[in-house]
Structure formats: C-alpha cells, structure tokens
C-alpha cells in the first residue's frame, strides 16, 4: 500500500509538493507522469448497466471484467460489486458498485468527503460511531498513469469487449479521476467494425501501483 500520512502533513510527506490542484474529475491537462501528487480515497456508490448487443457474458465473467478494468484505472482493491439484475440470455445486467478511487487532496475535495448529511449523522449517533473530519483523512502519493485499453495486458481485453468498454467509458469513467487521451472505440456489429477497444486514458493511481 502507498504510505499514508495526515492531511496536514502533505507537504512534508510528499517532499515539498505544493501545487495541490484538481477536482474529483481530473483536470484537462494531467501533470507529468512521474510527478507525485497528494491524493485521498473517495468512496462512491455507482450504478452500471450493461447492454450487450454483440457480446453476451456470463454474470460472473462480467463482474470479473468490470473489477479488472476499474482496478486498471485506479480503483482500490476490494471493489464491492453486486448484481441486482443479470440476464445472460438478453445480455442485460445492472450492478451496484461500491468503489474507492483516488482524487487529488485539494481542500475542496477533502471538504466534500467529510461533509455529512443529516441522515449520515443520525445513523452515526444511533450506532455510536464518529464520522470522519478533515483531520482524520489520510493522504497517499499518487501519479498519473497512461492506460491503453487495447494494450494493457492486465485487462486482457479483446474485440468482443468493445461494447463493455464503450459503456464503462460513458457511465463510469466520468465519475473517476480519469482523462480521455484517445477515444476511437467502434462497436457497431451491423457495419462490421467491432475492433479491440482503442481507448487510452490518463488515470490517477496510487504510486505503489506504478
């Protein structure tokens, strides 16, 4: 795991890195590949729906591919992915995904992560737990990594995964610290132009994943 440090020790922890900038979605220009950035984990609940027109997956196979792709673009291990509808015959599946992914540790992002609504506060009181404050947030070193969906051996994607990549591109990647560098994904089986998913992104990942 990347070494964690207290939020207010970021500059020391990262060797004097001072230009903390960005948002929960990556900036339009990613920092240099080797530049280390103070980041924190953002927890999200996402809904994803897959509709397969040319490629039908088994439910378990589809879940595994989703996890591999999400980890490849920076998500933390231990993704909680639950299917609430999966029909292997029709090619339609819907998932609820709990994911932790890096965001730059700007004051705005940390404030958003530690601002709790009335329901969260009530649940915490009932359970006798304490909600995190900004002082509780732990940071870690992250870097921008270029990820090619067509060439990344860890993802093990083929032409048949084109529709899946296209739908992840539309539904999930905008919610993560991911910038699209090159998008040439064509998945129309009717016109015979399904090809390996030619999508290249710059993803914020924990430095230990480099």
C-alpha positions in Angstrom: 0.0 0.0 0.0 1.1 3.6 -0.5 2.4 5.2 2.7 -0.3 7.2 4.3 0.2 10.5 6.2 -2.0 13.0 7.9 -3.7 15.5 5.6 -1.9 18.5 7.2 1.5 16.8 6.7 1.1 16.5 3.0 3.9 18.8 2.0 6.4 17.0 4.2 5.1 13.6 3.3 5.5 14.3 -0.4 8.8 16.1 -0.2 7.6 19.6 -0.5 4.9 19.1 -3.2 3.0 22.4 -3.1 0.8 22.6 -6.2 -2.2 20.7 -5.0 -4.9 21.3 -7.6 -7.7 19.5 -9.4 -11.1 18.1 -8.6 -12.9 14.9 -8.2 -12.7 14.6 -12.0 -9.2 15.0 -13.4 -8.1 18.4 -14.8 -7.9 18.9 -18.5 -4.1 18.7 -18.5 -2.6 15.9 -16.5 0.6 16.5 -14.6 3.8 14.9 -15.8 3.7 11.1 -15.4 6.4 11.0 -12.7 5.1 13.9 -10.6 3.8 12.6 -7.3 0.6 14.1 -6.1 -1.1 14.1 -2.7 -4.3 12.1 -3.0 -7.1 10.7 -0.8 -9.5 7.9 -1.4 -13.0 8.8 -2.4 -15.8 6.3 -1.7 -18.7 6.2 -4.2 -21.8 4.2 -4.9 -22.2 3.8 -8.7 -24.8 2.1 -10.8 -23.8 0.5 -14.0 -25.9 -1.1 -16.7 -24.5 -3.3 -19.4 -26.5 -4.0 -22.6 -24.8 -6.5 -24.9 -25.8 -6.4 -28.5 -23.0 -8.4 -29.9 -21.3 -9.8 -26.8 -23.1 -11.8 -24.1 -21.3 -12.5 -20.9 -21.9 -14.9 -18.0 -22.8 -12.9 -15.0 -19.7 -13.9 -13.0 -17.5 -13.3 -16.0 -18.9 -9.8 -16.5 -18.4 -8.9 -12.8 -14.8 -10.0 -13.0 -14.1 -8.0 -16.2 -15.6 -4.9 -14.5 -13.4 -5.3 -11.5 -10.2 -5.8 -13.6 -11.0 -2.7 -15.7 -11.8 -0.5 -12.7 -8.6 -1.5 -10.8 -6.7 -0.8 -14.0 -7.8 2.8 -13.9 -7.0 3.4 -10.3 -9.8 1.8 -8.2 -8.7 0.3 -4.9 -8.7 -3.5 -4.4 -11.8 -4.8 -2.7 -14.5 -3.4 -5.0 -17.9 -4.4 -3.8 -19.9 -5.2 -7.0 -23.4 -6.5 -6.6 -25.7 -7.6 -9.3 -29.4 -6.7 -8.9 -30.3 -7.9 -12.4 -28.4 -10.1 -14.8 -30.0 -12.0 -17.7 -27.4 -13.9 -19.7 -29.9 -14.6 -22.5 -30.8 -11.0 -23.2 -27.4 -9.6 -22.4 -28.7 -7.0 -19.9 -27.1 -6.7 -16.5 -27.3 -4.0 -13.8 -24.9 -3.6 -11.0 -24.4 -1.6 -7.8 -20.8 -0.8 -7.3 -19.0 0.5 -4.2 -15.7 1.8 -5.2 -12.8 3.7 -3.7 -10.7 5.7 -6.1 -8.1 8.4 -5.8 -8.8 12.1 -6.0 -6.4 15.0 -5.6 -6.2 16.1 -2.0 -7.4 19.7 -2.5 -9.2 21.4 0.3 -12.4 21.3 -1.7 -12.2 17.6 -2.3 -11.4 16.8 1.4 -14.2 19.1 2.5 -16.6 17.3 0.2 -15.5 13.9 1.5 -16.1 15.0 5.2 -19.3 16.9 4.8 -22.1 14.7 6.1 -25.8 15.0 5.6 -28.5 14.7 8.4 -29.1 11.0 7.7 -25.5 10.1 8.0 -25.2 12.0 11.2 -28.3 10.3 12.6 -27.0 6.8 11.7 -23.7 7.6 13.3 -25.4 8.7 16.5 -27.6 5.6 16.6 -24.6 3.3 16.0 -22.4 5.2 18.4 -19.8 5.9 15.7 -17.9 9.0 14.8 -17.9 10.4 11.3 -14.6 11.4 9.8 -13.4 15.0 9.9 -10.8 16.6 7.6 -8.2 15.9 10.3 -9.0 12.2 10.0 -8.4 11.9 6.3 -5.2 10.1 5.4 -3.3 11.0 2.2 -1.0 9.0 0.0 1.2 9.6 -3.0 -0.5 9.2 -6.4 0.7 9.6 -10.0 -1.0 10.0 -13.4 -0.6 6.8 -15.4 -1.3 6.3 -19.1 -3.5 3.3 -19.7 -4.2 1.8 -23.1 -7.3 -0.5 -23.0 -6.1 -2.1 -26.2 -2.6 -2.9 -25.0 -2.8 -3.3 -21.2 -2.1 -7.0 -20.7 -3.6 -6.9 -17.2 -7.0 -6.1 -18.6 -6.8 -8.9 -21.2 -9.4 -7.2 -23.4 -10.4 -8.4 -26.9 -12.5 -7.1 -29.8 -15.6 -8.7 -28.1 -15.2 -6.4 -25.1 -15.7 -3.3 -27.2 -19.3 -2.7 -26.0 -18.3 -3.2 -22.4 -15.5 -0.6 -22.7 -17.7 1.8 -24.5 -20.4 1.6 -21.8 -17.8 1.9 -19.0 -16.5 5.0 -20.8 -19.9 6.5 -20.8 -21.2 5.6 -17.4 -18.2 5.2 -15.0 -15.1 6.9 -16.2 -16.6 10.4 -15.9 -17.0 9.7 -12.1 -13.3 8.9 -11.6 -10.1 10.9 -11.8 -9.6 9.8 -15.4 -8.8 11.9 -18.5 -9.6 10.6 -22.0 -6.5 10.9 -24.2 -7.6 9.0 -27.2 -11.1 7.6 -28.0 -11.6 5.5 -31.1 -14.0 2.9 -29.9 -16.2 1.5 -32.6 -18.7 -1.2 -31.7 -21.3 -1.5 -34.4 -21.6 -5.1 -35.4 -24.1 -4.2 -38.0 -21.4 -2.5 -40.0 -18.7 -5.0 -39.2 -16.5 -2.5 -37.4 -16.1 -4.1 -33.9 -12.4 -3.8 -33.1 -10.2 -4.0 -30.0 -11.3 -1.1 -27.7 -8.9 1.7 -28.8 -9.3 3.8 -25.7 -6.3 5.5 -23.9 -6.7 7.4 -20.7 -4.6 9.1 -18.1 -5.7 7.7 -14.7 -4.8 8.9 -11.2 -3.4 5.8 -9.4 -1.7 5.1 -6.1 2.0 5.5 -6.6 2.7 1.9 -5.4 0.7 0.7 -8.4 3.3 2.1 -10.8 
